[in-house]
Amino acid sequence: MSHLQPIGKWDARYMGIVPHDSAYYAKCLMGGALACGLTHAAMTPLDVVKCNMQVNPAKYQRLWPGLATVLHEEGAAGIWKGFGPTLVGYTLQGSFKYGLYEIFKDFYMNVAGEEVTKKYKPIIWLAGSASAEFFADIALCPFEMTKVKIQTSPSGSFPIAFGAALTEMRNRKLETRYPFGSLGPLWTRQIPYTMAKFVFFEGIVQQFYTHIFTAPKETYSELTQLGITFTSGYLAGIICAVVSHPADTVVSLMGKTENKGKSVGTIARETGFVTLATKGLGARVIMIGTLTGFQWWIYDTCKTVMGLGTTGGK
Protein backbone atom coordinates (compact mmCIF):
# COMPACT_ATOMS: atom_id res chain seq x y z
CA MET A 1 0.00 0.00 0.00
CA SER A 2 1.41 3.40 -0.96
CA HIS A 3 2.08 6.01 1.74
CA LEU A 4 0.99 9.59 1.14
CA GLN A 5 0.99 9.04 -2.64
CA PRO A 6 0.66 12.42 -4.43
CA ILE A 7 -2.78 12.71 -6.04
CA GLY A 8 -2.78 12.03 -9.77
CA LYS A 9 0.92 11.18 -9.98
CA TRP A 10 2.69 7.86 -9.45
CA ASP A 11 5.92 8.26 -7.48
CA ALA A 12 8.14 5.33 -6.45
CA ARG A 13 9.27 7.22 -3.36
CA TYR A 14 5.81 6.81 -1.83
CA MET A 15 5.23 3.10 -2.51
CA GLY A 16 6.71 1.76 0.75
CA ILE A 17 5.47 1.83 4.33
CA VAL A 18 7.23 5.19 4.80
CA PRO A 19 8.03 7.90 2.24
CA HIS A 20 11.54 7.78 0.78
CA ASP A 21 12.68 11.25 1.83
CA SER A 22 16.15 12.49 2.81
CA ALA A 23 15.77 11.02 6.31
CA TYR A 24 14.94 7.60 4.81
CA TYR A 25 18.00 7.68 2.54
CA ALA A 26 20.25 8.82 5.40
CA LYS A 27 19.11 5.86 7.51
CA CYS A 28 19.82 3.52 4.58
CA LEU A 29 23.33 4.98 4.28
CA MET A 30 23.84 4.26 7.98
CA GLY A 31 22.48 0.72 7.70
CA GLY A 32 24.71 -0.03 4.72
CA ALA A 33 27.78 1.27 6.55
CA LEU A 34 27.15 -1.09 9.47
CA ALA A 35 26.22 -4.03 7.24
CA CYS A 36 29.38 -3.98 5.13
CA GLY A 37 31.93 -2.60 7.60
CA LEU A 38 31.19 -5.09 10.37
CA THR A 39 30.84 -8.19 8.18
CA HIS A 40 33.93 -7.63 6.03
CA ALA A 41 36.05 -6.84 9.08
CA ALA A 42 34.82 -10.00 10.83
CA MET A 43 35.81 -12.09 7.80
CA THR A 44 39.40 -10.77 7.74
CA PRO A 45 41.01 -14.18 8.59
CA LEU A 46 39.31 -15.86 5.63
CA ASP A 47 40.23 -12.92 3.42
CA VAL A 48 43.91 -13.19 4.41
CA VAL A 49 44.01 -16.85 3.37
CA LYS A 50 41.95 -16.28 0.20
CA CYS A 51 44.26 -13.49 -1.01
CA ASN A 52 47.36 -15.60 -0.34
CA MET A 53 45.83 -18.58 -2.16
CA GLN A 54 45.44 -16.29 -5.17
CA VAL A 55 48.96 -14.81 -5.16
CA ASN A 56 50.91 -17.84 -3.86
CA PRO A 57 48.90 -20.97 -4.78
CA ALA A 58 51.88 -23.31 -4.37
CA LYS A 59 52.16 -22.48 -0.68
CA TYR A 60 48.51 -21.82 0.14
CA GLN A 61 46.62 -24.59 -1.66
CA ARG A 62 43.51 -24.97 0.51
CA LEU A 63 41.58 -22.86 2.99
CA TRP A 64 42.10 -24.57 6.37
CA PRO A 65 45.73 -25.66 5.80
CA GLY A 66 46.39 -22.11 4.57
CA LEU A 67 44.92 -20.68 7.76
CA ALA A 68 47.11 -23.03 9.79
CA THR A 69 50.18 -21.89 7.83
CA VAL A 70 49.49 -18.22 8.57
CA LEU A 71 48.92 -18.97 12.26
CA HIS A 72 52.12 -21.03 12.46
CA GLU A 73 54.32 -18.46 10.71
CA GLU A 74 52.84 -15.18 11.95
CA GLY A 75 50.71 -16.01 14.98
CA ALA A 76 47.20 -14.80 15.72
CA ALA A 77 48.09 -11.28 14.55
CA GLY A 78 48.79 -12.67 11.08
CA ILE A 79 45.22 -13.73 10.41
CA TRP A 80 43.94 -10.25 11.27
CA LYS A 81 46.28 -8.38 8.91
CA GLY A 82 44.39 -5.67 7.04
CA PHE A 83 41.60 -5.36 9.61
CA GLY A 84 41.88 -1.54 9.77
CA PRO A 85 41.64 -0.73 6.06
CA THR A 86 38.98 -3.41 5.67
CA LEU A 87 36.79 -1.87 8.37
CA VAL A 88 37.15 1.71 7.12
CA GLY A 89 37.03 0.90 3.40
CA TYR A 90 33.98 -1.33 3.51
CA THR A 91 32.15 0.96 5.93
CA LEU A 92 32.43 3.70 3.32
CA GLN A 93 31.66 1.34 0.46
CA GLY A 94 28.62 -0.15 2.19
CA SER A 95 27.20 3.25 2.97
CA PHE A 96 27.27 4.21 -0.71
CA LYS A 97 26.34 0.76 -1.98
CA TYR A 98 23.09 0.48 -0.05
CA GLY A 99 22.20 4.15 0.37
CA LEU A 100 22.78 5.11 -3.26
CA TYR A 101 21.01 1.93 -4.42
CA GLU A 102 17.83 3.13 -2.72
CA ILE A 103 18.24 6.56 -4.31
CA PHE A 104 19.04 5.28 -7.82
CA LYS A 105 16.32 2.62 -7.68
CA ASP A 106 13.66 5.22 -6.91
CA PHE A 107 15.10 7.57 -9.55
CA TYR A 108 15.10 4.94 -12.32
CA MET A 109 11.61 3.76 -11.35
CA ASN A 110 10.28 7.30 -11.68
CA VAL A 111 12.08 7.79 -15.01
CA ALA A 112 10.63 4.53 -16.34
CA GLY A 113 7.14 5.09 -14.98
CA GLU A 114 4.74 2.74 -13.22
CA GLU A 115 3.92 0.33 -16.06
CA VAL A 116 7.50 -0.13 -17.30
CA THR A 117 8.73 -0.56 -13.72
CA LYS A 118 6.23 -3.35 -13.04
CA LYS A 119 7.16 -5.10 -16.30
CA TYR A 120 10.94 -4.74 -16.10
CA LYS A 121 11.66 -4.60 -12.37
CA PRO A 122 14.93 -6.65 -12.60
CA ILE A 123 16.37 -4.09 -15.03
CA ILE A 124 15.65 -1.35 -12.48
CA TRP A 125 17.45 -3.38 -9.82
CA LEU A 126 20.44 -3.93 -12.13
CA ALA A 127 20.72 -0.26 -13.12
CA GLY A 128 20.33 0.98 -9.55
CA SER A 129 22.92 -1.39 -8.09
CA ALA A 130 25.47 -0.77 -10.88
CA SER A 131 25.16 3.01 -10.47
CA ALA A 132 25.56 2.81 -6.71
CA GLU A 133 28.58 0.50 -6.88
CA PHE A 134 30.37 2.79 -9.36
CA PHE A 135 30.63 5.47 -6.68
CA ALA A 136 31.05 3.04 -3.77
CA ASP A 137 34.23 1.61 -5.31
CA ILE A 138 35.84 5.03 -5.62
CA ALA A 139 35.52 5.35 -1.84
CA LEU A 140 36.76 1.79 -1.29
CA CYS A 141 39.74 1.64 -3.68
CA PRO A 142 42.56 3.25 -1.61
CA PHE A 143 41.71 1.08 1.40
CA GLU A 144 41.29 -2.11 -0.64
CA MET A 145 44.70 -1.60 -2.22
CA THR A 146 46.24 -1.07 1.20
CA LYS A 147 44.50 -4.14 2.62
CA VAL A 148 45.71 -6.41 -0.21
CA LYS A 149 49.30 -5.12 0.11
CA ILE A 150 49.30 -5.78 3.86
CA GLN A 151 47.83 -9.26 3.49
CA THR A 152 49.98 -10.52 0.62
CA SER A 153 53.40 -9.02 1.43
CA PRO A 154 55.98 -11.37 2.99
CA SER A 155 56.27 -10.99 6.74
CA GLY A 156 58.39 -7.97 7.67
CA SER A 157 58.46 -6.45 4.17
CA PHE A 158 55.51 -4.08 4.57
CA PRO A 159 53.94 -2.33 7.58
CA ILE A 160 50.92 -4.04 9.16
CA ALA A 161 49.66 -1.07 11.21
CA PHE A 162 46.91 0.81 9.37
CA GLY A 163 48.40 4.31 9.54
CA ALA A 164 51.93 3.20 8.70
CA ALA A 165 50.63 1.12 5.79
CA LEU A 166 48.74 4.08 4.30
CA THR A 167 51.87 6.23 4.59
CA GLU A 168 53.98 3.54 2.92
CA MET A 169 51.43 3.18 0.10
CA ARG A 170 51.66 6.93 -0.56
CA ASN A 171 55.46 6.93 -0.38
CA ARG A 172 55.69 4.01 -2.83
CA LYS A 173 52.86 5.10 -5.11
CA LEU A 174 54.89 4.54 -8.29
CA GLU A 175 55.17 0.88 -7.30
CA THR A 176 51.80 0.45 -5.59
CA ARG A 177 49.78 2.65 -8.01
CA TYR A 178 48.06 4.12 -4.94
CA PRO A 179 45.36 5.38 -4.50
CA PHE A 180 43.31 4.39 -7.58
CA GLY A 181 45.54 1.98 -9.50
CA SER A 182 43.18 -0.93 -8.84
CA LEU A 183 39.98 0.99 -9.55
CA GLY A 184 39.47 -0.58 -13.00
CA PRO A 185 39.77 -4.18 -11.77
CA LEU A 186 37.76 -3.23 -8.68
CA TRP A 187 34.91 -2.00 -10.87
CA THR A 188 35.23 -5.19 -12.93
CA ARG A 189 34.92 -7.26 -9.76
CA GLN A 190 32.47 -5.26 -7.71
CA ILE A 191 29.93 -3.98 -10.24
CA PRO A 192 28.97 -7.45 -11.56
CA TYR A 193 29.10 -8.72 -7.97
CA THR A 194 26.77 -6.01 -6.71
CA MET A 195 24.41 -6.34 -9.67
CA ALA A 196 24.14 -10.08 -8.96
CA LYS A 197 23.87 -9.42 -5.22
CA PHE A 198 20.94 -7.04 -5.53
CA VAL A 199 19.02 -8.54 -8.45
CA PHE A 200 19.20 -12.10 -7.13
CA PHE A 201 18.41 -10.97 -3.59
CA GLU A 202 15.39 -8.96 -4.69
CA GLY A 203 14.31 -11.78 -7.01
CA ILE A 204 14.66 -14.52 -4.37
CA VAL A 205 12.79 -12.43 -1.80
CA GLN A 206 10.04 -11.88 -4.36
CA GLN A 207 9.81 -15.64 -4.98
CA PHE A 208 9.55 -16.35 -1.25
CA TYR A 209 6.64 -13.93 -0.82
CA THR A 210 4.97 -15.06 -4.05
CA HIS A 211 5.16 -18.85 -3.68
CA ILE A 212 5.90 -19.76 -0.04
CA PHE A 213 4.88 -16.91 2.25
CA THR A 214 1.83 -15.91 0.24
CA ALA A 215 -0.04 -13.80 2.81
CA PRO A 216 0.58 -10.01 2.80
CA LYS A 217 4.19 -9.36 3.84
CA GLU A 218 3.23 -7.15 6.77
CA THR A 219 1.27 -10.02 8.38
CA TYR A 220 4.48 -11.97 9.04
CA SER A 221 6.58 -11.33 12.14
CA GLU A 222 9.78 -9.33 11.94
CA LEU A 223 11.69 -12.52 12.80
CA THR A 224 10.18 -14.33 9.82
CA GLN A 225 10.86 -11.42 7.47
CA LEU A 226 14.47 -11.19 8.63
CA GLY A 227 14.86 -14.96 8.20
CA ILE A 228 13.74 -14.58 4.59
CA THR A 229 16.20 -11.71 4.24
CA PHE A 230 19.15 -13.79 5.51
CA THR A 231 18.32 -16.86 3.39
CA SER A 232 17.87 -14.77 0.25
CA GLY A 233 21.12 -12.91 0.93
CA TYR A 234 23.09 -16.11 1.47
CA LEU A 235 21.86 -17.68 -1.78
CA ALA A 236 22.54 -14.47 -3.69
CA GLY A 237 26.03 -14.32 -2.17
CA ILE A 238 27.00 -17.72 -3.58
CA ILE A 239 26.12 -16.51 -7.08
CA CYS A 240 28.02 -13.26 -6.47
CA ALA A 241 31.18 -15.11 -5.48
CA VAL A 242 31.29 -17.12 -8.70
CA VAL A 243 30.50 -14.13 -10.94
CA SER A 244 33.15 -11.82 -9.50
CA HIS A 245 35.95 -14.22 -8.58
CA PRO A 246 38.22 -13.84 -11.68
CA ALA A 247 38.41 -10.07 -11.20
CA ASP A 248 38.97 -10.55 -7.45
CA THR A 249 42.00 -12.72 -8.22
CA VAL A 250 43.41 -10.03 -10.52
CA VAL A 251 43.04 -7.40 -7.77
CA SER A 252 44.99 -9.65 -5.40
CA LEU A 253 47.71 -10.37 -7.98
CA MET A 254 48.21 -6.64 -8.63
CA GLY A 255 49.51 -6.34 -5.06
CA LYS A 256 52.50 -8.59 -5.78
CA THR A 257 55.84 -6.83 -6.27
CA GLU A 258 56.69 -8.94 -9.34
CA ASN A 259 53.58 -7.64 -11.09
CA LYS A 260 54.70 -4.03 -10.78
CA GLY A 261 54.00 -2.15 -14.03
CA LYS A 262 52.07 -5.00 -15.65
CA SER A 263 48.68 -4.29 -17.16
CA VAL A 264 45.53 -6.09 -16.04
CA GLY A 265 45.43 -7.92 -19.37
CA THR A 266 49.02 -9.11 -18.99
CA ILE A 267 48.40 -10.41 -15.47
CA ALA A 268 45.25 -12.19 -16.65
CA ARG A 269 47.00 -13.82 -19.63
CA GLU A 270 49.98 -14.97 -17.57
CA THR A 271 47.76 -16.45 -14.88
CA GLY A 272 45.19 -18.13 -17.13
CA PHE A 273 41.41 -17.99 -16.89
CA VAL A 274 41.00 -21.34 -15.13
CA THR A 275 43.31 -20.25 -12.30
CA LEU A 276 41.66 -16.83 -12.13
CA ALA A 277 38.22 -18.41 -11.92
CA THR A 278 38.94 -21.25 -9.49
CA LYS A 279 41.93 -20.57 -7.21
CA GLY A 280 40.57 -19.59 -3.82
CA LEU A 281 36.95 -19.89 -5.02
CA GLY A 282 35.93 -22.31 -2.26
CA ALA A 283 37.12 -19.90 0.43
CA ARG A 284 35.42 -17.03 -1.34
CA VAL A 285 32.09 -18.87 -1.69
CA ILE A 286 32.07 -19.54 2.06
CA MET A 287 33.18 -16.00 2.80
CA ILE A 288 30.85 -14.17 0.39
CA GLY A 289 27.81 -16.37 1.00
CA THR A 290 28.02 -15.88 4.75
CA LEU A 291 29.02 -12.25 4.42
CA THR A 292 26.21 -11.37 2.01
CA GLY A 293 23.60 -13.15 4.09
CA PHE A 294 24.63 -11.27 7.22
CA GLN A 295 24.97 -7.98 5.33
CA TRP A 296 21.36 -8.11 4.19
CA TRP A 297 20.27 -9.28 7.66
CA ILE A 298 22.09 -6.40 9.40
CA TYR A 299 20.85 -3.90 6.82
CA ASP A 300 17.22 -5.00 7.12
CA THR A 301 17.50 -5.24 10.91
CA CYS A 302 18.67 -1.61 10.95
CA LYS A 303 15.81 -0.63 8.65
CA THR A 304 13.30 -2.50 10.82
CA VAL A 305 14.57 -0.92 14.04
CA MET A 306 14.30 2.52 12.41
CA GLY A 307 10.77 1.80 11.21
CA LEU A 308 11.55 1.45 7.52
CA GLY A 309 10.57 -2.22 7.07
CA THR A 310 12.54 -4.98 5.33
CA THR A 311 13.69 -4.86 1.70
CA GLY A 312 11.73 -6.37 -1.17
CA GLY A 313 8.47 -8.25 -1.50
CA LYS A 314 5.99 -9.26 -4.19
Secondary structure, DSSP 4 states (H G I P E B T S, - for coil): --SSPPTT---GGGSSSS---HHHHHHHHHHHHHHHHHHHHHTHHHHHHHHHHHH-TTT--SHHHHHHHHHHHH-GGGGGTTHHHHHHHHHHHHHHHHHHHHHHHHHHHHHH-HHHHHHSHHHHHHHHHHHHHHHHHHHHHHHHHHHHHHHHSPTTSS--SHHHHHHHHHHTHHHH-TTTTTHHHHHHHHHHHHHHHHHHHHHHHHHIIIIIS-S-GGGS-HHHHHHHHHHHHHHHHHHHHHHHHHHHHHHHHTTSGGGTT--HHHHHHHH-HHHHHHTTHHHHHHHHHHHHHHHHHHHHHHHHHTT---S---
